[in-house]
Amino acid sequence: MQKYTIPAVRMALVTLVVLGLLYPLAITAVAQVTMPAKANGSLVTSGGAIVGSELIGQRFAGPTYFHGRPSAAGADGYDGQASAASNLAPTSKALVGRVETAVGDAVRDNPGLTAGSVPVDMVTASGSGLDPDITPANAYAQVARVASARGMTPEAVRRIVEENLTGRQSGFLGESRVNVLRLNMALDAAK
């Protein structure tokens, strides 16, 4: 028995040290050297203060800001410790009711938007509930509201949206998107 136990314990300790300590430390060191901003959470600062992360959605309320996707994370939404989807099936009456209410709110709040033209990501939460990005269609659907609330021309706001569009990764992966935090910061800077 001892013939097998001692080598097994040694192997477990070696594996623990190599894979549980040395490997994570090496990967952390490489990340800190090669891409420190990403390794530290892609934090966004304004005036020397951290205002958010490019990777985590947050609530923007009021007509003067672009709104992100609805969030199902936590009781009030956008809770980073409760990142999760609603887990409601497409046939769920609760989900259908939530989406119908969101469509009505979107049409009411965004001039020129009709029930048949509401972008899907404007009324449905992402899988994590904390998606920091919206589609260009979602951003363009909010231009009239934001422009009116800020006293800007729709063309000026549309230009800011276009300046903050991120294309497909490597030119072919994923879809074009707009980071809501960066977009709203650009709007504030344009004042």
N, C-alpha and C positions, 0 to 999 in steps of 0.2 A: 504494500500500500504506500509506504514511504517513497518507494522508487518512482511512483507516479505523482504523488502529492507535491513534493518539493519542486520538480520541474514545472508543474502546473502553476504553482504559486509564483515562482520566478517569472514565468512567461506572462502571467497576469500583471505583475508589477512592472515589467518592462513595457508591456502594452499600455498600461495606465500612464507611465511617465512619457513615453514617446507620443502616443495619440491624445492623451488628455492634458499634457503640459507643453512638451516641446513643439509639436506641430501647431497648436493654436498660437503659441508665442511667435513662431516663425511667420505664420500667415499674418498675424497682427503687425509685426514689424515690417513686412513687405508692404502691406496696405498703408501703413503710416508713412512710409518713404515714397511710394509710388503714387498714392492718391489720398493724401491726408484729409481733404474736405469730405470725400465720400466715406472714408473710414470712420470719421467722427459724426456721421449722421446727416451730411449735406445740410448743415444748419445755415439759415439765412439771417443776416444781420441788417439792421437799419439804425443809423446813428450810434453805432457801437453796441446796440442791444440785440440780443437774439429774439427774432420775431416769429420763428417757425422753422420748419424743415421742408425742403423740396419734395420729401418722400412721404409726408403725412398730411392729409387733408385737414383743414380746420374750418370752423364756421365763420362765414362772412355774412352779416345781416345788413339789411337796409338797402335802399335802392341805389346808393352811390357805389356799391361794389359788385363785382361779378361774384356769383354764388357757385360753389362747387357742387358736386353730386350730393344727393341726399345721403345721409349716413345712418346705418343701422347699428353702429358701434356704441353701445351703452344706452342708458335711458334717455339721455338728451342728445345723443349722437356725437360723433367725433371724439369719443373716449378711447385714447390710445391703449388703455389697459383692457378694453373690452372689444378689441378688433374682431369683428365677425360679421357675417352676412345675416340677414333676417331668417334664412332657412325656410322661407315661405315658398311653396310650390307655385308654378304658373297658374294652377287652377284654384289657388287659395282665394277665398272671398276677401280675406283681410288684405292680401296683396293687391287684388283688383281694386278694392276700395281706396287703398293708400295711393295707388297710381292715378286713379280717377280724380282724387282730391288734389294731388300734385299737378296734374294736367290743368285742372281748373285754376289753381293758384298761378301757374306759369302763364296761362293765357291772360288772366286778370292783371298780373304784374308787369308783363312785357308787351308794350304796344306793338301791334302788327303781327303778333304770334297767334296762330289759330290752333284749335285742338288737333287738327290733322297734321300740323307741321312742328309739333313739339319734339325736340330731339330726345331720344330714349334715355340718354344719360342725364337729362335734366330732371327726370322723374323717377329714376330707379337707382338704388344704391349699388355700389360695387361689391365684389366678393368679400373684401376686407372691411368695407364700410368707411375706409379712410383714404380713398383714392384722391391724390392731390391734383389730378389733371381732369380737364373736360375736353370734349371734342371741339373742333373749330365750329361746327354747327351750333353747339350749345353756346359758345362764346358769342357768335354772331347774333343769336336769338336774343341775347341780353343787351346788345349794343344800344338800342333805342332807349331802354330804361336807364342805363348808366349815363348815357349822354344827356338825357333830359334832367336827371337828378344832379348832375355835376355842372350843368350849364355849358356843356361842350357840344360841338357839332358831332353828329353820328360818324362823319368821315374821319374826324380826329380820333375818336374812340376806336373805330374800325382799324385805323392805321396802327394804333397801339396793340390791338389784338394781333394783327399781322406781324408786327415786330417781335411778338412773344410766342409765335407758333414754333413748335418743335416738330421737325419732320420725322419720317420713319427712321428707326435706328439702322445704321449702315445702308440707308436708302431703300430697304425692302422689308425690314422686320417691324411688326406692329403697325400702328396707325398714327397719323398726325395728331398732335395734342397741344393743349395750352395749360401751363402750370398756373393755377388760380392765384397762389400767393405771389408769384413773380409778376403776374398780370396786374394785380391790384396794387402792388408796390410801384409798378411803372405808371399806373394811373395817378397815384399820389404824387409821384415825382413830376408828372406833366403839368401839375397845377401851376 
